[in-house]
Amino acid sequence: MCRWTFIPIAIALNSVALGQVVNIESKRFADDTMKWSAQAGVKFNVAENTQRSISLGLNGSVRYVQDIHRVFFISDLSLDRVEENAYQNTGFQHVRYNRHLGGRWHGEAFTQLQYNKPLRIDERWLLGAGPRYVFHRSEDLRAALGTALMAEYEVDRVNDLYYSDLRSSSYVSLGWNMENNVQFTLILYYQPKVGEINDHRIAIESQLRIRATRRIAFDTRFNMQRDTRMAPGIPELNYRWENVLSFLF
């Protein structure tokens, strides 16, 4: 049996800047009891400060569970426009395989394609693998940490720059069901280049979800990322704050 969650409209009331580290951990499905799970969404963001920016987006996820094996696919695409400038695309496609190794240990392997025109990331290809450890899981609290070794290839055609690196990617994830209708999550990522610790990325994301009804939820999300190797003219520190009204079906 397949469970579908569809979000036809998500209106962001406030959105600032853009990030470049894809937060896969927050995209995981919490329910492991069904063989097939899927979700899809449509997003519309408008921000007004010194300039007006508009963002349109589509995203979806599919997950398959069979005994100790889990496979999931995530796709996210956004088109961003500032004032009268042309739309610029931002998004990623991610495939991940997870195998339960016994106890609290899991092994994971993944591949990903990412692109972010506003940050001058025309292509970023990732291929990696590593362990995951779930050190607490209950109805009210979930906590896990993991690390991976990943090969990375990045293209910036505007500046004619090409990077081929080996990085480690470590994270810690916390999820807290504060009440029946209130959930809070916090995720921290650290991605240094192997052998060159000054070249690194740090990302933190928090989300508070309040479900008004079974079909309506309000999310407030804050994402802040620092990348010491950004394209010329792009600041190292980027952040995004979103308040989203979601309709669930």
C-alpha positions in Angstrom: 0.0 0.0 0.0 1.3 3.5 -0.9 0.8 6.6 1.2 0.8 9.9 -0.7 1.2 13.3 0.9 0.6 16.1 -1.6 1.3 19.8 -0.9 -0.4 21.7 -3.7 0.6 25.2 -2.4 3.3 26.3 0.1 3.5 30.1 0.6 6.7 31.4 2.1 6.0 34.6 3.9 9.6 35.6 4.4 12.6 34.2 2.4 16.2 35.6 2.5 19.3 34.5 0.6 20.1 31.0 -0.7 22.0 28.0 0.5 24.2 25.4 -1.2 24.5 22.3 1.0 21.5 20.0 0.4 19.9 18.9 3.6 19.1 15.2 2.9 18.5 14.3 6.5 15.4 16.5 6.9 13.9 14.8 3.8 13.9 11.3 5.3 10.5 9.6 6.0 9.8 9.0 9.7 7.5 6.1 9.1 9.4 2.8 8.4 6.3 0.6 8.4 5.2 0.8 4.8 7.0 -0.8 1.8 6.4 2.2 -0.5 6.1 5.8 0.6 6.0 9.0 -1.5 5.3 12.7 -1.3 5.1 15.6 -3.7 4.9 19.3 -3.4 4.5 22.7 -5.1 6.1 25.8 -3.6 5.6 29.5 -4.2 7.8 32.1 -2.4 7.7 35.9 -2.5 10.1 38.1 -0.6 10.2 42.0 -0.6 13.1 44.0 1.0 15.3 46.2 -1.2 14.3 44.1 -4.2 11.4 41.8 -4.9 12.2 38.1 -5.4 9.9 35.3 -6.6 10.6 31.5 -6.4 8.5 28.7 -7.9 9.3 25.1 -7.0 8.4 21.5 -7.4 9.7 18.6 -5.2 9.0 15.0 -4.6 10.3 11.9 -2.8 9.9 8.1 -3.2 11.1 5.5 -0.7 11.1 1.7 -0.8 11.7 -0.5 2.2 12.3 -4.2 2.1 13.6 -5.9 5.3 17.0 -4.4 6.1 17.1 -2.4 2.8 15.9 1.1 2.1 16.2 3.0 -1.1 14.9 6.6 -1.6 15.0 9.2 -4.4 14.5 12.9 -3.8 14.1 15.6 -6.5 13.8 19.4 -5.9 13.6 22.1 -8.5 13.1 25.9 -8.0 13.1 28.8 -10.4 14.2 32.1 -8.8 13.7 35.6 -10.2 14.9 39.0 -8.7 13.0 42.1 -10.0 13.0 41.9 -13.8 16.0 39.6 -14.2 15.6 36.2 -15.9 14.6 33.2 -13.9 17.5 31.1 -12.5 17.2 27.4 -11.7 18.2 25.8 -8.3 17.7 22.2 -7.4 19.1 18.7 -6.9 18.4 15.0 -7.5 19.5 12.5 -4.9 19.5 8.7 -4.7 20.5 7.0 -1.4 20.7 3.3 -0.4 20.5 2.4 3.3 21.2 -1.1 4.8 20.6 -1.9 8.4 23.8 -3.6 9.7 22.4 -4.7 13.1 21.7 -2.9 16.3 21.8 0.9 15.9 24.2 0.8 12.9 23.4 1.4 9.2 25.5 1.6 6.1 24.7 4.2 3.4 25.7 5.0 -0.2 24.5 7.9 -2.2 24.9 9.9 -5.4 23.7 13.5 -6.1 23.5 16.1 -8.8 23.1 19.7 -7.6 22.8 23.1 -9.4 22.4 26.6 -8.0 22.7 29.4 -10.6 22.5 32.3 -8.1 25.5 30.9 -6.3 27.2 30.0 -9.6 27.1 26.3 -9.1 26.4 25.0 -12.6 27.0 21.4 -11.6 28.0 19.7 -8.4 28.2 15.9 -8.6 28.6 13.8 -5.5 29.3 10.1 -4.9 29.8 8.8 -1.4 29.4 6.2 1.3 29.7 5.8 5.1 28.1 4.6 8.4 25.1 6.0 10.2 24.4 5.5 13.9 21.0 6.0 15.5 21.8 6.6 19.2 18.2 7.3 20.3 14.8 6.6 18.9 11.5 6.9 20.7 8.1 8.3 20.1 9.1 11.7 21.4 12.8 12.0 20.5 15.0 10.8 17.6 18.8 11.4 17.4 21.3 10.1 14.9 24.8 10.9 13.6 26.7 9.8 10.5 29.8 10.4 8.4 30.7 9.6 4.8 33.6 9.9 2.4 32.5 11.5 -0.8 34.0 12.4 -4.2 32.9 15.8 -5.5 33.1 17.4 -8.9 32.0 21.1 -9.4 31.6 23.3 -12.4 31.4 27.2 -12.4 31.2 28.1 -16.1 30.8 31.9 -15.5 34.4 32.0 -14.0 35.6 28.9 -16.0 36.4 27.1 -12.7 36.4 23.3 -12.2 37.0 21.5 -8.9 37.5 17.8 -8.2 37.8 17.1 -4.5 37.5 14.4 -1.9 35.5 15.5 1.2 34.2 14.0 4.4 30.6 14.8 5.3 29.5 14.4 8.9 26.2 15.3 10.5 24.1 15.1 13.7 20.3 15.1 13.6 17.8 15.7 16.4 14.0 15.4 16.1 11.7 16.2 19.0 7.9 15.7 19.2 7.1 18.5 21.7 3.4 17.8 21.6 1.0 15.9 19.4 0.8 18.8 16.9 4.2 20.4 17.3 7.5 19.0 16.0 11.0 20.5 16.1 14.1 19.3 14.1 17.7 20.4 14.2 20.5 19.2 11.8 24.2 20.2 11.7 26.5 19.3 8.8 30.3 19.6 8.5 32.0 19.0 5.2 35.8 19.6 5.1 38.1 18.8 2.2 40.3 15.9 3.0 43.8 17.1 3.7 42.8 20.8 3.7 40.7 21.6 6.7 40.5 25.3 5.9 38.4 24.4 2.9 35.1 23.4 4.5 31.4 23.9 4.6 29.2 24.1 7.8 25.4 24.1 7.6 22.7 24.2 10.2 19.0 23.9 9.7 16.1 24.1 12.2 12.4 23.6 11.6 9.4 24.1 13.8 6.1 22.5 12.5 2.7 23.3 14.0 -0.2 21.3 12.6 -3.4 23.4 12.9 -5.5 20.5 11.5 -4.9 17.2 9.9 -4.7 18.9 6.5 -3.0 22.2 7.4 0.4 22.8 8.9 2.6 25.9 9.5 6.4 25.5 9.2 9.1 28.0 10.1 12.5 27.0 8.8 15.9 28.6 9.2 19.0 27.5 7.2 22.4 29.0 7.6 25.5 27.8 5.7 29.1 28.9 5.5 31.3 27.8 2.6 35.0 28.9 2.5 35.2 28.2 -1.2 32.5 30.2 -2.9 32.6 31.7 -6.4 34.2 35.1 -6.8 31.8 37.8 -5.7 29.6 35.4 -3.7 29.7 35.7 0.2 30.9 32.8 2.3 27.8 33.0 4.6 24.3 32.4 3.2 21.1 32.0 5.0 17.4 31.4 4.3 14.4 31.9 6.5 11.0 30.6 5.4 7.5 30.6 6.9 5.4 28.1 5.0 1.7 27.4 5.1 1.2 23.8 3.8 -2.0 22.0 2.8 -1.7 18.2 3.2 -3.7 15.5 1.4 
